[in-house]
Amino acid sequence: MRVQVIDHPLVTHKLTVLREKSTPSPIFRLLVDELVSLLAYEATRDISVEETEIETPVATTVGVQLSHPLPIVVPILRAGLGMLAGMEKILPTAEVGFLGMKRDEETLEAITYANRLPDDLSNRQCFVLDPMLATGHTLIASIDYLLERGAKDVTAICLLAAPEGLKTLEEHIGDRADVTVVLAAVDEKLNDQAYIVPGLGDAGDRLYGVID
């Protein structure tokens, strides 16, 4: 498993505003959109392409296009949905699937409640979108789901991660699959409620409001 933390002043700046508790939801959503686009640029550096011949207004030349089967982007509902627009700006031709997962607040395990993905993902590059890598359980369940269906490799794009979650994910993945995690930052720790510290709070609530 590879972990890539994007070291860029614009990433750090936008993340700082996201962390501020007084940032309103509309600004928060806009910044998530912009930040994901920056992360996605690096996350797609090794995306599969193939040569293609084209005609410019001047001459024939050879360029590249995305290989088939096309990559698939998988937001984890509900907070990952707020990252989709930023990813689509970088990868507009990718297909989009959805996984609905929530954390059991007692066991902290991930529970799957929705799935809109092909049963066969053979040779597909998958990009998972989830703002927070806290305990790692949601990402583990998501990646296992994709790999079991034949995914070629999986890249997870997260805004923040806790060291504990990264360690759990790395121990689970080991050397059995090609997995990359792209992050804006690795924070200090998890607190007793399994929230990332200093973090930015509940990303879903800050994107869409609190649902009782």
Disulfide bonds with the S-S distance in Angstrom:
none
